[in-house]
Amino acid sequence: MKAILEDLSVDAYVNSFRINQYSIPHFEYKWHYHPEFELTLIESGVGDRFIGDSFERFQKGDLVLIGPDLPHTWMSDKEKNVVSAAVVIQFSSHFIERFLALNEFNQLKQILAICRQGLYFPKPSIEIIHKMANISQTKGIARISILLEIFDMLTELEYQVLASPFYQPIKNEENEWRINTVFEYMLRNSSTAMSLKDVADLIHLSESAFCKFFKRMTGKTYSDYLNEIRIGKACSLLTESDKTIAEIGFQTGFESITYFNRVFFKKKARTPSEFRKMSRNRIEVLA
């Protein structure tokens, strides 16, 4: 999953910023980055979201702001028969700097500084969702005006920082190949028993050298990162299926239900059964 530099230059910013609306069977974009900021709203679809060293599930209403040069991708669950749709707004530092010089934009300036680690907005307002869904239908000054309104609404929302403070985009080509090879392998095989040796062999390192390399690149241990992937998938199954907690633990790669429960509580500050009840209550309220 090599991070690819995406070129959004030339005519992409003739209109100050770029808006794309996608509606496709599945998101399966390559792990990529670009020098522009990006605001992405998921309109439909379910799957995995990767921002830097952050791995989380996404669903309808997922709103994320990504800073320049931060690798990212969305990958839909192919087994779900749901169209994947998103609105993506991309804008350059040069464009936004014109506004950040004004005192009225001080709060936005703070948000844009933090979003270099990626920001997730768990409770986007109906108004911001509506404006993002319809901004592509506007032109000229009206389009810029709506974008500024969206920026203003972002500053009022609660947010969660995604990538860890230790995360640094990888510039060394050899290290980039190594870490992305590992990420791709972990994603595809997280539900199976993966030995440390198997993963280290992929990138031609000893087990001890691999552990040091992975911690240096991600700020996390290999086992901790793998557990985050597994817990993310477990959360999806707890919400969307009627499988027992034991079945979900084994299906997501945990060989011991006791260990699954312990890791889940550490990551989510609640038990799997508490998480299932909370998530289903939330779905009933939204319905």
C-alpha positions in Angstrom: 0.0 0.0 0.0 2.6 2.5 -1.1 1.6 6.1 -0.5 1.3 7.8 -3.9 1.7 11.6 -4.4 -1.6 12.7 -6.1 -1.2 15.6 -8.5 -4.1 18.0 -8.1 -2.4 21.0 -9.7 -2.8 22.7 -13.1 -6.5 23.4 -13.8 -7.8 21.8 -10.6 -7.7 25.1 -8.7 -8.8 27.5 -11.5 -12.0 27.9 -9.4 -10.0 28.4 -6.1 -10.8 25.0 -4.7 -11.9 21.6 -6.0 -15.1 19.7 -5.4 -15.6 16.0 -6.3 -18.7 13.9 -5.7 -18.3 10.1 -6.0 -20.9 7.4 -6.2 -19.4 4.1 -7.0 -19.8 0.4 -6.0 -16.8 0.5 -3.7 -14.1 2.9 -2.4 -10.8 1.2 -3.1 -8.4 4.0 -3.6 -4.7 3.7 -3.3 -2.9 4.9 -0.2 -2.0 8.4 -1.3 -1.3 12.0 -0.2 -1.2 15.5 -1.7 -0.2 19.0 -0.7 -3.8 20.2 -0.4 -6.1 20.1 2.6 -9.1 17.8 2.1 -12.6 17.7 3.7 -14.4 14.5 3.0 -18.1 13.6 3.9 -19.3 10.0 3.4 -22.8 10.1 2.1 -23.2 6.3 2.0 -21.2 3.2 2.4 -19.4 1.3 5.1 -15.7 0.2 5.4 -12.3 1.1 6.8 -10.7 4.5 7.0 -6.9 5.0 7.2 -5.5 8.4 8.1 -1.7 8.3 8.8 -1.4 5.6 11.5 -5.1 5.8 12.4 -7.4 3.0 11.5 -11.2 3.3 12.1 -14.4 2.2 10.6 -16.5 4.7 8.5 -20.2 4.9 7.7 -22.7 7.4 6.4 -22.1 10.8 8.0 -18.4 10.3 8.5 -16.7 13.7 8.2 -12.9 14.1 8.2 -10.5 17.0 7.6 -7.0 16.0 6.4 -4.0 18.2 6.3 -1.4 18.5 3.6 0.9 15.4 2.8 -1.0 13.2 5.3 -1.4 9.7 3.7 -5.0 8.4 3.6 -7.5 6.1 2.0 -11.0 4.7 2.4 -11.7 1.0 1.6 -15.3 -0.2 1.4 -16.6 -3.5 2.7 -17.1 -5.4 -0.6 -19.5 -7.8 0.9 -21.9 -5.0 1.7 -24.4 -4.4 -1.1 -24.3 -0.6 -0.6 -23.2 2.1 -3.0 -20.2 4.2 -1.7 -20.8 7.9 -2.1 -18.8 10.9 -0.9 -18.3 14.6 -1.3 -14.6 15.7 -1.3 -13.5 19.3 -1.1 -9.8 20.0 -1.7 -8.2 23.4 -1.2 -4.6 24.7 -1.2 -2.7 26.4 1.5 -2.3 29.4 -0.9 -6.0 29.7 -1.2 -6.9 29.6 2.5 -4.0 31.8 3.6 -5.7 34.8 2.1 -8.4 34.4 4.8 -6.3 33.3 7.7 -4.6 36.7 7.8 -8.0 38.1 9.1 -8.8 38.0 12.9 -12.2 36.5 12.1 -10.5 33.3 11.0 -8.4 32.7 14.1 -10.4 29.6 15.1 -10.2 28.1 11.7 -6.4 28.7 11.7 -6.2 26.6 14.9 -8.3 23.8 13.3 -6.1 23.8 10.1 -3.0 23.5 12.2 -4.2 20.5 14.2 -5.7 18.8 11.1 -2.2 17.9 9.9 -2.8 14.8 12.0 -6.3 14.4 10.6 -9.5 15.4 12.4 -12.7 13.4 12.7 -16.0 15.2 13.5 -18.3 12.7 15.1 -21.4 14.9 15.2 -21.7 16.9 12.0 -24.7 19.1 11.9 -27.5 18.6 9.4 -26.7 22.0 8.0 -23.1 21.3 7.2 -24.0 18.0 5.6 -26.6 19.8 3.5 -24.2 22.5 2.4 -21.5 20.0 1.5 -24.0 17.9 -0.5 -25.1 20.9 -2.5 -22.0 23.1 -2.9 -21.1 21.7 -6.3 -24.4 23.1 -7.7 -23.3 26.7 -7.0 -20.9 28.9 -8.9 -18.7 32.0 -8.5 -18.8 34.0 -5.3 -21.8 32.0 -3.9 -19.6 28.9 -4.0 -16.8 30.5 -2.0 -19.4 32.0 0.4 -20.8 28.5 1.1 -17.3 27.1 1.6 -16.5 29.8 4.2 -19.8 29.0 5.9 -18.7 25.3 6.1 -15.4 26.4 7.6 -17.2 28.5 10.2 -19.4 25.5 11.1 -16.4 23.2 11.4 -15.0 25.5 14.2 -18.1 24.8 16.2 -18.0 21.1 16.0 -16.4 18.6 18.4 -13.5 16.7 16.9 -11.1 13.9 17.5 -7.5 13.9 16.4 -6.8 10.8 14.3 -3.0 10.2 13.6 -0.8 9.9 16.7 1.5 12.8 17.6 4.4 10.5 16.8 3.3 9.9 13.3 5.5 11.4 10.6 4.8 11.0 6.8 7.5 8.7 5.5 9.8 10.4 3.0 12.5 7.7 2.7 11.5 5.5 -0.3 12.8 2.2 1.2 11.0 2.8 4.6 7.9 3.8 2.7 7.8 0.5 0.8 8.4 -1.4 4.0 5.7 0.2 6.1 3.1 0.1 3.4 3.8 -3.6 2.7 3.2 -4.3 6.3 0.0 -2.2 6.5 -1.4 -4.0 3.4 -0.6 -7.4 4.8 -2.1 -6.5 8.2 -5.3 -5.3 6.7 -5.8 -8.3 4.5 -4.9 -10.9 7.1 -5.9 -9.3 10.4 -8.4 -12.0 11.2 -5.9 -14.8 10.9 -3.0 -15.8 13.2 -0.1 -13.6 12.1 3.2 -14.4 13.7 5.7 -11.6 14.2 8.2 -13.6 12.1 5.8 -13.8 9.2 5.4 -10.1 9.0 9.1 -9.3 9.6 10.1 -11.7 6.8 7.9 -9.7 4.4 10.3 -6.8 4.6 13.5 -8.8 5.2 14.1 -7.8 8.8 14.8 -9.8 11.9 12.0 -9.8 14.5 13.8 -7.4 16.8 14.8 -5.1 14.0 11.2 -5.1 12.7 9.8 -4.2 16.2 12.1 -1.2 16.4 11.4 -0.2 12.8 7.6 -0.4 13.3 7.6 1.6 16.5 9.8 4.3 14.9 7.5 4.6 11.9 4.2 4.6 13.7 4.8 5.4 17.3 3.0 2.2 18.2 4.0 -1.4 18.7 3.1 -4.0 16.1 0.7 -5.8 18.4 -1.0 -2.6 19.5 -1.6 -1.5 15.9 -2.9 -5.0 14.9 -5.3 -5.0 17.9 -6.6 -1.6 16.8 -7.5 -3.1 13.4 -9.1 -6.1 14.9 -11.1 -4.1 17.4 -12.3 -1.8 14.6 -13.7 -4.8 12.7 -15.2 -6.2 16.0 -17.0 -2.9 16.5 -18.6 -3.2 13.1 -19.7 -6.8 13.7 -21.1 -5.9 17.2 -23.2 -3.1 15.6 -24.3 -4.8 12.4 -24.6 -8.6 13.2 -26.3 -10.8 15.8 -23.2 -13.0 16.2 -22.2 -13.8 19.8 -19.3 -11.9 21.4 -17.3 -15.1 21.4 -17.9 -15.6 17.7 -16.9 -12.0 16.9 -13.7 -12.3 19.0 -12.6 -15.4 17.1 -13.7 -14.1 13.7 -11.6 -10.9 14.1 -8.4 -12.8 15.0 -8.4 -13.2 18.8 -7.5 -16.7 20.0 -8.8 -16.0 23.5 -12.1 -14.5 24.4 -10.6 -13.3 27.7 -7.9 -11.5 25.8 -10.4 -10.1 23.3 -12.5 -8.6 26.2 -9.5 -7.2 27.9 -8.2 -5.5 24.7 -11.6 -4.2 23.8 -12.1 -2.6 27.1 -8.7 -1.0 26.9 -9.4 0.5 23.5 -13.1 1.4 24.0 -13.4 1.9 27.8 -16.4 -0.4 27.8 -17.1 -4.1 27.3 -18.2 -5.6 24.0 -21.7 -6.1 25.3 -21.9 -2.5 26.5 -20.6 -1.2 23.2 -23.2 -3.3 21.3 -26.1 -1.9 23.5 -24.8 1.7 23.1 -24.4 1.5 19.4 -27.8 -0.1 18.8 -29.5 2.4 21.0 -27.9 5.2 18.9 -29.1 3.6 15.7 -32.7 3.5 17.1 -32.5 7.1 18.0 -31.2 8.1 14.5 -33.9 6.0 12.9 
